[in-house]
Amino acid sequence: MRIDSDSKGVVDRINSASVNVPELGDIIKECRQLLRDNPTYVIGFAKETNQWCNGITYELARVSSCLPS
């Protein structure tokens, strides 16, 4: 299974051997462990993911403004 992220920095940190961001260290380690435990999982950077998500967010905001409050 491929996991795509729109954060190249996070993907690079997960895929690298070291962690240079102490605040994210535990999260990065957990992500790496998840990938080791599930060898069919891979994580990659996908710029299109960000554009797609932004489009969905825009449409949800647009539609929700038409709903009664």
PyMOL Python script that loads the backbone (N, CA, C, O; Angstrom):
from pymol import cmd

cmd.read_pdbstr("""\
ATOM      1  N   MET A   1       0.850  -1.159   0.000  1.00  0.00           N
ATOM      2  CA  MET A   1       0.000   0.000   0.000  1.00  0.00           C
ATOM      3  C   MET A   1       0.901   1.228   0.000  1.00  0.00           C
ATOM      4  O   MET A   1       1.900   1.282   0.716  1.00  0.00           O
ATOM      5  N   ARG A   2       0.538   2.190  -0.798  1.00  0.00           N
ATOM      6  CA  ARG A   2       1.297   3.441  -0.864  1.00  0.00           C
ATOM      7  C   ARG A   2       0.569   4.505  -0.048  1.00  0.00           C
ATOM      8  O   ARG A   2      -0.635   4.709  -0.198  1.00  0.00           O
ATOM      9  N   ILE A   3       1.311   5.164   0.800  1.00  0.00           N
ATOM     10  CA  ILE A   3       0.803   6.267   1.602  1.00  0.00           C
ATOM     11  C   ILE A   3       1.437   7.532   1.052  1.00  0.00           C
ATOM     12  O   ILE A   3       2.661   7.656   1.040  1.00  0.00           O
ATOM     13  N   ASP A   4       0.621   8.467   0.598  1.00  0.00           N
ATOM     14  CA  ASP A   4       1.134   9.710   0.046  1.00  0.00           C
ATOM     15  C   ASP A   4       0.955  10.844   1.041  1.00  0.00           C
ATOM     16  O   ASP A   4      -0.049  10.921   1.750  1.00  0.00           O
ATOM     17  N   SER A   5       1.933  11.707   1.078  1.00  0.00           N
ATOM     18  CA  SER A   5       1.892  12.889   1.925  1.00  0.00           C
ATOM     19  C   SER A   5       2.239  14.101   1.085  1.00  0.00           C
ATOM     20  O   SER A   5       2.998  14.004   0.121  1.00  0.00           O
ATOM     21  N   ASP A   6       1.680  15.245   1.454  1.00  0.00           N
ATOM     22  CA  ASP A   6       2.026  16.474   0.754  1.00  0.00           C
ATOM     23  C   ASP A   6       3.176  17.200   1.446  1.00  0.00           C
ATOM     24  O   ASP A   6       3.531  18.311   1.053  1.00  0.00           O
ATOM     25  N   SER A   7       3.758  16.586   2.466  1.00  0.00           N
ATOM     26  CA  SER A   7       4.878  17.182   3.190  1.00  0.00           C
ATOM     27  C   SER A   7       6.174  16.443   2.853  1.00  0.00           C
ATOM     28  O   SER A   7       6.475  15.392   3.419  1.00  0.00           O
ATOM     29  N   LYS A   8       6.922  17.012   1.931  1.00  0.00           N
ATOM     30  CA  LYS A   8       8.169  16.378   1.504  1.00  0.00           C
ATOM     31  C   LYS A   8       9.148  16.252   2.658  1.00  0.00           C
ATOM     32  O   LYS A   8       9.867  15.258   2.756  1.00  0.00           O
ATOM     33  N   GLY A   9       9.184  17.251   3.534  1.00  0.00           N
ATOM     34  CA  GLY A   9      10.090  17.208   4.678  1.00  0.00           C
ATOM     35  C   GLY A   9       9.815  16.029   5.593  1.00  0.00           C
ATOM     36  O   GLY A   9      10.747  15.370   6.054  1.00  0.00           O
ATOM     37  N   VAL A  10       8.547  15.757   5.858  1.00  0.00           N
ATOM     38  CA  VAL A  10       8.180  14.631   6.717  1.00  0.00           C
ATOM     39  C   VAL A  10       8.517  13.311   6.029  1.00  0.00           C
ATOM     40  O   VAL A  10       9.067  12.406   6.656  1.00  0.00           O
ATOM     41  N   VAL A  11       8.191  13.198   4.750  1.00  0.00           N
ATOM     42  CA  VAL A  11       8.500  11.973   3.999  1.00  0.00           C
ATOM     43  C   VAL A  11      10.009  11.727   4.003  1.00  0.00           C
ATOM     44  O   VAL A  11      10.459  10.603   4.226  1.00  0.00           O
ATOM     45  N   ASP A  12      10.785  12.780   3.755  1.00  0.00           N
ATOM     46  CA  ASP A  12      12.245  12.635   3.747  1.00  0.00           C
ATOM     47  C   ASP A  12      12.759  12.193   5.116  1.00  0.00           C
ATOM     48  O   ASP A  12      13.657  11.355   5.194  1.00  0.00           O
ATOM     49  N   ARG A  13      12.205  12.742   6.190  1.00  0.00           N
ATOM     50  CA  ARG A  13      12.652  12.357   7.535  1.00  0.00           C
ATOM     51  C   ARG A  13      12.293  10.913   7.861  1.00  0.00           C
ATOM     52  O   ARG A  13      13.082  10.200   8.480  1.00  0.00           O
ATOM     53  N   ILE A  14      11.111  10.482   7.450  1.00  0.00           N
ATOM     54  CA  ILE A  14      10.704   9.096   7.696  1.00  0.00           C
ATOM     55  C   ILE A  14      11.599   8.141   6.916  1.00  0.00           C
ATOM     56  O   ILE A  14      11.984   7.087   7.423  1.00  0.00           O
ATOM     57  N   ASN A  15      11.925   8.508   5.697  1.00  0.00           N
ATOM     58  CA  ASN A  15      12.727   7.633   4.848  1.00  0.00           C
ATOM     59  C   ASN A  15      14.225   7.719   5.106  1.00  0.00           C
ATOM     60  O   ASN A  15      14.982   6.896   4.590  1.00  0.00           O
ATOM     61  N   SER A  16      14.675   8.702   5.899  1.00  0.00           N
ATOM     62  CA  SER A  16      16.107   8.832   6.168  1.00  0.00           C
ATOM     63  C   SER A  16      16.482   8.043   7.426  1.00  0.00           C
ATOM     64  O   SER A  16      15.616   7.567   8.159  1.00  0.00           O
ATOM     65  N   ALA A  17      17.769   7.920   7.653  1.00  0.00           N
ATOM     66  CA  ALA A  17      18.257   7.137   8.797  1.00  0.00           C
ATOM     67  C   ALA A  17      18.285   7.947  10.093  1.00  0.00           C
ATOM     68  O   ALA A  17      18.334   7.369  11.178  1.00  0.00           O
ATOM     69  N   SER A  18      18.255   9.260   9.994  1.00  0.00           N
ATOM     70  CA  SER A  18      18.361  10.066  11.215  1.00  0.00           C
ATOM     71  C   SER A  18      17.151  10.977  11.370  1.00  0.00           C
ATOM     72  O   SER A  18      16.412  11.234  10.420  1.00  0.00           O
ATOM     73  N   VAL A  19      16.973  11.453  12.590  1.00  0.00           N
ATOM     74  CA  VAL A  19      15.905  12.399  12.898  1.00  0.00           C
ATOM     75  C   VAL A  19      16.566  13.644  13.458  1.00  0.00           C
ATOM     76  O   VAL A  19      17.228  13.588  14.495  1.00  0.00           O
ATOM     77  N   ASN A  20      16.389  14.774  12.773  1.00  0.00           N
ATOM     78  CA  ASN A  20      17.002  16.019  13.205  1.00  0.00           C
ATOM     79  C   ASN A  20      16.009  16.982  13.833  1.00  0.00           C
ATOM     80  O   ASN A  20      16.353  18.127  14.126  1.00  0.00           O
ATOM     81  N   VAL A  21      14.790  16.530  14.040  1.00  0.00           N
ATOM     82  CA  VAL A  21      13.755  17.390  14.610  1.00  0.00           C
ATOM     83  C   VAL A  21      13.269  16.741  15.902  1.00  0.00           C
ATOM     84  O   VAL A  21      12.435  15.837  15.863  1.00  0.00           O
ATOM     85  N   PRO A  22      13.785  17.196  17.054  1.00  0.00           N
ATOM     86  CA  PRO A  22      13.421  16.555  18.324  1.00  0.00           C
ATOM     87  C   PRO A  22      11.916  16.497  18.588  1.00  0.00           C
ATOM     88  O   PRO A  22      11.423  15.524  19.158  1.00  0.00           O
ATOM     89  N   GLU A  23      11.190  17.532  18.178  1.00  0.00           N
ATOM     90  CA  GLU A  23       9.736  17.552  18.430  1.00  0.00           C
ATOM     91  C   GLU A  23       9.012  16.442  17.682  1.00  0.00           C
ATOM     92  O   GLU A  23       7.963  15.974  18.123  1.00  0.00           O
ATOM     93  N   LEU A  24       9.566  16.022  16.558  1.00  0.00           N
ATOM     94  CA  LEU A  24       8.915  14.992  15.741  1.00  0.00           C
ATOM     95  C   LEU A  24       9.546  13.617  15.906  1.00  0.00           C
ATOM     96  O   LEU A  24       9.070  12.643  15.323  1.00  0.00           O
ATOM     97  N   GLY A  25      10.607  13.529  16.692  1.00  0.00           N
ATOM     98  CA  GLY A  25      11.371  12.291  16.792  1.00  0.00           C
ATOM     99  C   GLY A  25      10.539  11.057  17.078  1.00  0.00           C
ATOM    100  O   GLY A  25      10.671  10.050  16.383  1.00  0.00           O
ATOM    101  N   ASP A  26       9.679  11.116  18.096  1.00  0.00           N
ATOM    102  CA  ASP A  26       8.870   9.943  18.450  1.00  0.00           C
ATOM    103  C   ASP A  26       7.877   9.586  17.353  1.00  0.00           C
ATOM    104  O   ASP A  26       7.656   8.409  17.069  1.00  0.00           O
ATOM    105  N   ILE A  27       7.285  10.594  16.743  1.00  0.00           N
ATOM    106  CA  ILE A  27       6.313  10.335  15.671  1.00  0.00           C
ATOM    107  C   ILE A  27       7.013   9.703  14.467  1.00  0.00           C
ATOM    108  O   ILE A  27       6.511   8.750  13.872  1.00  0.00           O
ATOM    109  N   ILE A  28       8.182  10.250  14.117  1.00  0.00           N
ATOM    110  CA  ILE A  28       8.947   9.696  12.995  1.00  0.00           C
ATOM    111  C   ILE A  28       9.331   8.248  13.286  1.00  0.00           C
ATOM    112  O   ILE A  28       9.231   7.386  12.413  1.00  0.00           O
ATOM    113  N   LYS A  29       9.768   7.985  14.511  1.00  0.00           N
ATOM    114  CA  LYS A  29      10.142   6.612  14.892  1.00  0.00           C
ATOM    115  C   LYS A  29       8.947   5.668  14.786  1.00  0.00           C
ATOM    116  O   LYS A  29       9.089   4.539  14.318  1.00  0.00           O
ATOM    117  N   GLU A  30       7.771   6.123  15.218  1.00  0.00           N
ATOM    118  CA  GLU A  30       6.569   5.285  15.125  1.00  0.00           C
ATOM    119  C   GLU A  30       6.203   5.020  13.668  1.00  0.00           C
ATOM    120  O   GLU A  30       5.800   3.910  13.321  1.00  0.00           O
ATOM    121  N   CYS A  31       6.339   6.020  12.827  1.00  0.00           N
ATOM    122  CA  CYS A  31       6.051   5.828  11.396  1.00  0.00           C
ATOM    123  C   CYS A  31       7.017   4.825  10.785  1.00  0.00           C
ATOM    124  O   CYS A  31       6.616   3.956  10.011  1.00  0.00           O
ATOM    125  N   ARG A  32       8.284   4.949  11.134  1.00  0.00           N
ATOM    126  CA  ARG A  32       9.277   3.996  10.622  1.00  0.00           C
ATOM    127  C   ARG A  32       8.963   2.579  11.088  1.00  0.00           C
ATOM    128  O   ARG A  32       9.080   1.624  10.320  1.00  0.00           O
ATOM    129  N   GLN A  33       8.567   2.451  12.343  1.00  0.00           N
ATOM    130  CA  GLN A  33       8.232   1.131  12.874  1.00  0.00           C
ATOM    131  C   GLN A  33       7.025   0.545  12.139  1.00  0.00           C
ATOM    132  O   GLN A  33       6.997  -0.645  11.827  1.00  0.00           O
ATOM    133  N   LEU A  34       6.037   1.385  11.869  1.00  0.00           N
ATOM    134  CA  LEU A  34       4.856   0.948  11.115  1.00  0.00           C
ATOM    135  C   LEU A  34       5.272   0.428   9.738  1.00  0.00           C
ATOM    136  O   LEU A  34       4.770  -0.598   9.280  1.00  0.00           O
ATOM    137  N   LEU A  35       6.181   1.133   9.088  1.00  0.00           N
ATOM    138  CA  LEU A  35       6.652   0.691   7.769  1.00  0.00           C
ATOM    139  C   LEU A  35       7.461  -0.595   7.866  1.00  0.00           C
ATOM    140  O   LEU A  35       7.367  -1.448   6.984  1.00  0.00           O
ATOM    141  N   ARG A  36       8.258  -0.747   8.927  1.00  0.00           N
ATOM    142  CA  ARG A  36       9.026  -1.991   9.108  1.00  0.00           C
ATOM    143  C   ARG A  36       8.088  -3.168   9.389  1.00  0.00           C
ATOM    144  O   ARG A  36       8.310  -4.273   8.895  1.00  0.00           O
ATOM    145  N   ASP A  37       7.043  -2.930  10.180  1.00  0.00           N
ATOM    146  CA  ASP A  37       6.102  -3.998  10.523  1.00  0.00           C
ATOM    147  C   ASP A  37       5.214  -4.395   9.353  1.00  0.00           C
ATOM    148  O   ASP A  37       4.643  -5.486   9.342  1.00  0.00           O
ATOM    149  N   ASN A  38       5.099  -3.526   8.390  1.00  0.00           N
ATOM    150  CA  ASN A  38       4.238  -3.760   7.222  1.00  0.00           C
ATOM    151  C   ASN A  38       5.054  -3.522   5.955  1.00  0.00           C
ATOM    152  O   ASN A  38       4.977  -2.444   5.366  1.00  0.00           O
ATOM    153  N   PRO A  39       5.829  -4.506   5.532  1.00  0.00           N
ATOM    154  CA  PRO A  39       6.745  -4.317   4.411  1.00  0.00           C
ATOM    155  C   PRO A  39       6.075  -3.947   3.087  1.00  0.00           C
ATOM    156  O   PRO A  39       6.749  -3.486   2.166  1.00  0.00           O
ATOM    157  N   THR A  40       4.779  -4.140   2.980  1.00  0.00           N
ATOM    158  CA  THR A  40       4.095  -3.754   1.740  1.00  0.00           C
ATOM    159  C   THR A  40       3.711  -2.272   1.749  1.00  0.00           C
ATOM    160  O   THR A  40       3.243  -1.753   0.736  1.00  0.00           O
ATOM    161  N   TYR A  41       3.902  -1.586   2.878  1.00  0.00           N
ATOM    162  CA  TYR A  41       3.604  -0.157   2.973  1.00  0.00           C
ATOM    163  C   TYR A  41       4.824   0.651   2.541  1.00  0.00           C
ATOM    164  O   TYR A  41       5.955   0.327   2.905  1.00  0.00           O
ATOM    165  N   VAL A  42       4.589   1.691   1.772  1.00  0.00           N
ATOM    166  CA  VAL A  42       5.631   2.655   1.423  1.00  0.00           C
ATOM    167  C   VAL A  42       5.041   4.049   1.557  1.00  0.00           C
ATOM    168  O   VAL A  42       3.844   4.250   1.353  1.00  0.00           O
ATOM    169  N   ILE A  43       5.883   4.999   1.897  1.00  0.00           N
ATOM    170  CA  ILE A  43       5.428   6.379   1.993  1.00  0.00           C
ATOM    171  C   ILE A  43       6.165   7.202   0.959  1.00  0.00           C
ATOM    172  O   ILE A  43       7.365   7.030   0.745  1.00  0.00           O
ATOM    173  N   GLY A  44       5.440   8.090   0.326  1.00  0.00           N
ATOM    174  CA  GLY A  44       6.047   8.925  -0.697  1.00  0.00           C
ATOM    175  C   GLY A  44       5.445  10.309  -0.718  1.00  0.00           C
ATOM    176  O   GLY A  44       4.370  10.549  -0.168  1.00  0.00           O
ATOM    177  N   PHE A  45       6.151  11.209  -1.357  1.00  0.00           N
ATOM    178  CA  PHE A  45       5.703  12.593  -1.504  1.00  0.00           C
ATOM    179  C   PHE A  45       4.867  12.704  -2.767  1.00  0.00           C
ATOM    180  O   PHE A  45       5.253  12.214  -3.828  1.00  0.00           O
ATOM    181  N   ALA A  46       3.738  13.340  -2.642  1.00  0.00           N
ATOM    182  CA  ALA A  46       2.866  13.540  -3.804  1.00  0.00           C
ATOM    183  C   ALA A  46       2.328  14.958  -3.768  1.00  0.00           C
ATOM    184  O   ALA A  46       1.408  15.268  -3.011  1.00  0.00           O
ATOM    185  N   LYS A  47       2.901  15.801  -4.578  1.00  0.00           N
ATOM    186  CA  LYS A  47       2.477  17.203  -4.633  1.00  0.00           C
ATOM    187  C   LYS A  47       0.999  17.295  -5.000  1.00  0.00           C
ATOM    188  O   LYS A  47       0.287  18.182  -4.531  1.00  0.00           O
ATOM    189  N   GLU A  48       0.549  16.373  -5.840  1.00  0.00           N
ATOM    190  CA  GLU A  48      -0.847  16.392  -6.281  1.00  0.00           C
ATOM    191  C   GLU A  48      -1.806  16.164  -5.118  1.00  0.00           C
ATOM    192  O   GLU A  48      -2.939  16.644  -5.142  1.00  0.00           O
ATOM    193  N   THR A  49      -1.349  15.424  -4.090  1.00  0.00           N
ATOM    194  CA  THR A  49      -2.209  15.157  -2.929  1.00  0.00           C
ATOM    195  C   THR A  49      -2.648  16.458  -2.297  1.00  0.00           C
ATOM    196  O   THR A  49      -3.818  16.617  -1.948  1.00  0.00           O
ATOM    197  N   ASN A  50      -1.725  17.392  -2.144  1.00  0.00           N
ATOM    198  CA  ASN A  50      -2.041  18.681  -1.540  1.00  0.00           C
ATOM    199  C   ASN A  50      -3.060  19.429  -2.383  1.00  0.00           C
ATOM    200  O   ASN A  50      -4.013  19.990  -1.844  1.00  0.00           O
ATOM    201  N   GLN A  51      -2.876  19.447  -3.692  1.00  0.00           N
ATOM    202  CA  GLN A  51      -3.807  20.146  -4.576  1.00  0.00           C
ATOM    203  C   GLN A  51      -5.181  19.496  -4.519  1.00  0.00           C
ATOM    204  O   GLN A  51      -6.195  20.193  -4.504  1.00  0.00           O
ATOM    205  N   TRP A  52      -5.225  18.179  -4.489  1.00  0.00           N
ATOM    206  CA  TRP A  52      -6.494  17.451  -4.428  1.00  0.00           C
ATOM    207  C   TRP A  52      -7.214  17.747  -3.121  1.00  0.00           C
ATOM    208  O   TRP A  52      -8.415  18.020  -3.120  1.00  0.00           O
ATOM    209  N   CYS A  53      -6.484  17.695  -2.001  1.00  0.00           N
ATOM    210  CA  CYS A  53      -7.088  17.959  -0.690  1.00  0.00           C
ATOM    211  C   CYS A  53      -7.575  19.397  -0.592  1.00  0.00           C
ATOM    212  O   CYS A  53      -8.640  19.657  -0.031  1.00  0.00           O
ATOM    213  N   ASN A  54      -6.810  20.323  -1.130  1.00  0.00           N
ATOM    214  CA  ASN A  54      -7.248  21.715  -1.119  1.00  0.00           C
ATOM    215  C   ASN A  54      -8.536  21.878  -1.903  1.00  0.00           C
ATOM    216  O   ASN A  54      -9.403  22.659  -1.511  1.00  0.00           O
ATOM    217  N   GLY A  55      -8.675  21.157  -2.999  1.00  0.00           N
ATOM    218  CA  GLY A  55      -9.902  21.217  -3.787  1.00  0.00           C
ATOM    219  C   GLY A  55     -11.091  20.676  -3.015  1.00  0.00           C
ATOM    220  O   GLY A  55     -12.180  21.246  -3.065  1.00  0.00           O
ATOM    221  N   ILE A  56     -10.887  19.583  -2.307  1.00  0.00           N
ATOM    222  CA  ILE A  56     -11.971  19.012  -1.496  1.00  0.00           C
ATOM    223  C   ILE A  56     -12.355  19.968  -0.377  1.00  0.00           C
ATOM    224  O   ILE A  56     -13.541  20.175  -0.117  1.00  0.00           O
ATOM    225  N   THR A  57     -11.363  20.550   0.287  1.00  0.00           N
ATOM    226  CA  THR A  57     -11.624  21.505   1.373  1.00  0.00           C
ATOM    227  C   THR A  57     -12.430  22.688   0.858  1.00  0.00           C
ATOM    228  O   THR A  57     -13.376  23.133   1.508  1.00  0.00           O
ATOM    229  N   TYR A  58     -12.058  23.192  -0.305  1.00  0.00           N
ATOM    230  CA  TYR A  58     -12.769  24.311  -0.905  1.00  0.00           C
ATOM    231  C   TYR A  58     -14.227  23.939  -1.173  1.00  0.00           C
ATOM    232  O   TYR A  58     -15.138  24.701  -0.848  1.00  0.00           O
ATOM    233  N   GLU A  59     -14.441  22.759  -1.769  1.00  0.00           N
ATOM    234  CA  GLU A  59     -15.809  22.340  -2.095  1.00  0.00           C
ATOM    235  C   GLU A  59     -16.645  22.126  -0.830  1.00  0.00           C
ATOM    236  O   GLU A  59     -17.819  22.496  -0.796  1.00  0.00           O
ATOM    237  N   LEU A  60     -16.055  21.536   0.203  1.00  0.00           N
ATOM    238  CA  LEU A  60     -16.789  21.346   1.461  1.00  0.00           C
ATOM    239  C   LEU A  60     -17.189  22.684   2.066  1.00  0.00           C
ATOM    240  O   LEU A  60     -18.312  22.839   2.545  1.00  0.00           O
ATOM    241  N   ALA A  61     -16.287  23.637   2.048  1.00  0.00           N
ATOM    242  CA  ALA A  61     -16.600  24.966   2.587  1.00  0.00           C
ATOM    243  C   ALA A  61     -17.703  25.626   1.766  1.00  0.00           C
ATOM    244  O   ALA A  61     -18.598  26.267   2.318  1.00  0.00           O
ATOM    245  N   ARG A  62     -17.635  25.469   0.463  1.00  0.00           N
ATOM    246  CA  ARG A  62     -18.637  26.076  -0.418  1.00  0.00           C
ATOM    247  C   ARG A  62     -20.024  25.470  -0.174  1.00  0.00           C
ATOM    248  O   ARG A  62     -21.015  26.191  -0.065  1.00  0.00           O
ATOM    249  N   VAL A  63     -20.079  24.155  -0.092  1.00  0.00           N
ATOM    250  CA  VAL A  63     -21.358  23.471   0.115  1.00  0.00           C
ATOM    251  C   VAL A  63     -21.913  23.749   1.505  1.00  0.00           C
ATOM    252  O   VAL A  63     -23.117  23.948   1.667  1.00  0.00           O
ATOM    253  N   SER A  64     -21.032  23.763   2.514  1.00  0.00           N
ATOM    254  CA  SER A  64     -21.506  23.962   3.884  1.00  0.00           C
ATOM    255  C   SER A  64     -22.104  25.348   4.067  1.00  0.00           C
ATOM    256  O   SER A  64     -22.957  25.538   4.934  1.00  0.00           O
ATOM    257  N   SER A  65     -21.681  26.311   3.275  1.00  0.00           N
ATOM    258  CA  SER A  65     -22.258  27.661   3.406  1.00  0.00           C
ATOM    259  C   SER A  65     -23.698  27.685   2.921  1.00  0.00           C
ATOM    260  O   SER A  65     -24.430  28.625   3.232  1.00  0.00           O
ATOM    261  N   CYS A  66     -24.123  26.683   2.174  1.00  0.00           N
ATOM    262  CA  CYS A  66     -25.502  26.599   1.675  1.00  0.00           C
ATOM    263  C   CYS A  66     -26.427  25.886   2.651  1.00  0.00           C
ATOM    264  O   CYS A  66     -27.646  25.928   2.488  1.00  0.00           O
ATOM    265  N   LEU A  67     -25.865  25.235   3.661  1.00  0.00           N
ATOM    266  CA  LEU A  67     -26.671  24.470   4.616  1.00  0.00           C
ATOM    267  C   LEU A  67     -27.214  25.374   5.706  1.00  0.00           C
ATOM    268  O   LEU A  67     -26.563  26.345   6.090  1.00  0.00           O
ATOM    269  N   PRO A  68     -28.416  25.059   6.213  1.00  0.00           N
ATOM    270  CA  PRO A  68     -28.947  25.867   7.320  1.00  0.00           C
ATOM    271  C   PRO A  68     -28.107  25.683   8.574  1.00  0.00           C
ATOM    272  O   PRO A  68     -27.584  24.599   8.835  1.00  0.00           O
ATOM    273  N   SER A  69     -27.986  26.752   9.341  1.00  0.00           N
ATOM    274  CA  SER A  69     -27.164  26.640  10.563  1.00  0.00           C
ATOM    275  C   SER A  69     -27.984  26.294  11.775  1.00  0.00           C
ATOM    276  O   SER A  69     -27.440  26.165  12.872  1.00  0.00           O
TER     277      SER A  69
END
""", "prot")
cmd.dss("prot")
cmd.show_as("cartoon", "prot")
cmd.util.cbc("prot")
cmd.orient("prot")
